[in-house]
Amino acid sequence: MPNSKSAKKRLRQNETHRQRNRSTKSTLRSHLRKVTQAVEAGDVAASEAAFRLAAEKLDRAAARHLIHANAAARTKSRLSAKIKALKA
């Protein structure tokens, strides 16, 4: 347990940030799932629309250091490759 006033404040801040990060990551995973489901269903238009939203969420998460920037880039690349293969 924190003893000093600043440590108590830091504990409160950490909990707030943890909950916000958890929510953001959960939303991100939901958007990624929507893209893969659209690709598996064979719906090109829906997958492209979902990909645009997912890419936006990935970039935002990387900017906030919730995920590594390279992980965001790698995920976007893999998703776009799936969509490109679906078109072909």
C-alpha positions in Angstrom: 0.0 0.0 0.0 1.2 3.5 -0.8 2.3 5.6 2.1 3.0 9.0 0.7 0.4 11.3 -0.9 2.2 11.2 -4.3 2.2 7.4 -4.2 -1.5 7.3 -3.5 -2.1 9.7 -6.4 0.1 7.6 -8.7 -1.9 4.5 -7.7 -5.2 6.2 -8.7 -3.7 7.3 -12.0 -2.3 3.9 -12.8 -5.7 2.3 -12.2 -7.5 4.9 -14.4 -4.9 4.4 -17.2 -5.1 0.6 -16.9 -8.9 0.6 -17.4 -8.7 3.0 -20.3 -5.9 1.0 -22.0 -7.8 -2.2 -21.4 -10.9 -0.8 -23.0 -9.0 0.6 -26.0 -7.2 -2.8 -26.6 -10.5 -4.6 -26.4 -12.1 -2.3 -29.0 -9.0 -2.7 -31.2 -9.4 -6.5 -31.0 -13.1 -6.3 -31.9 -12.3 -4.2 -35.0 -9.6 -6.7 -36.1 -12.1 -9.6 -35.6 -14.6 -7.8 -37.8 -12.1 -7.5 -40.6 -11.2 -11.2 -40.5 -14.8 -12.2 -40.3 -15.6 -10.1 -43.4 -12.7 -11.7 -45.2 -13.8 -15.2 -44.3 -17.3 -14.4 -45.4 -15.9 -13.2 -48.8 -17.4 -9.7 -48.5 -14.8 -7.4 -50.2 -16.7 -4.1 -49.5 -17.3 -4.9 -45.9 -13.8 -6.0 -45.3 -12.3 -2.8 -46.8 -14.6 -0.7 -44.7 -13.7 -2.6 -41.6 -10.0 -2.5 -42.5 -10.1 1.3 -42.7 -11.5 1.5 -39.2 -9.1 -1.1 -37.9 -6.1 0.7 -39.4 -7.2 3.9 -37.7 -7.5 2.1 -34.4 -4.1 0.4 -34.8 -2.4 3.7 -35.6 -4.0 5.4 -32.6 -3.0 2.5 -30.3 0.6 2.7 -31.6 0.7 6.4 -31.1 -0.4 6.0 -27.5 2.2 3.2 -27.0 -0.5 0.6 -26.2 1.0 -1.6 -28.8 4.4 -1.4 -30.5 4.5 0.6 -33.8 6.0 -2.4 -35.6 3.2 -4.6 -34.3 0.6 -2.2 -35.7 2.3 -2.0 -39.1 2.7 -5.8 -39.2 -1.0 -6.3 -38.4 -2.1 -3.8 -41.0 0.1 -5.5 -43.6 -1.3 -8.9 -42.9 -4.9 -7.7 -43.0 -4.3 -5.9 -46.3 -2.7 -9.0 -47.7 -5.8 -11.0 -46.8 -8.1 -8.5 -48.5 -5.9 -8.3 -51.6 -6.0 -12.1 -51.8 -9.7 -12.0 -51.5 -10.0 -9.6 -54.4 -7.8 -11.8 -56.6 
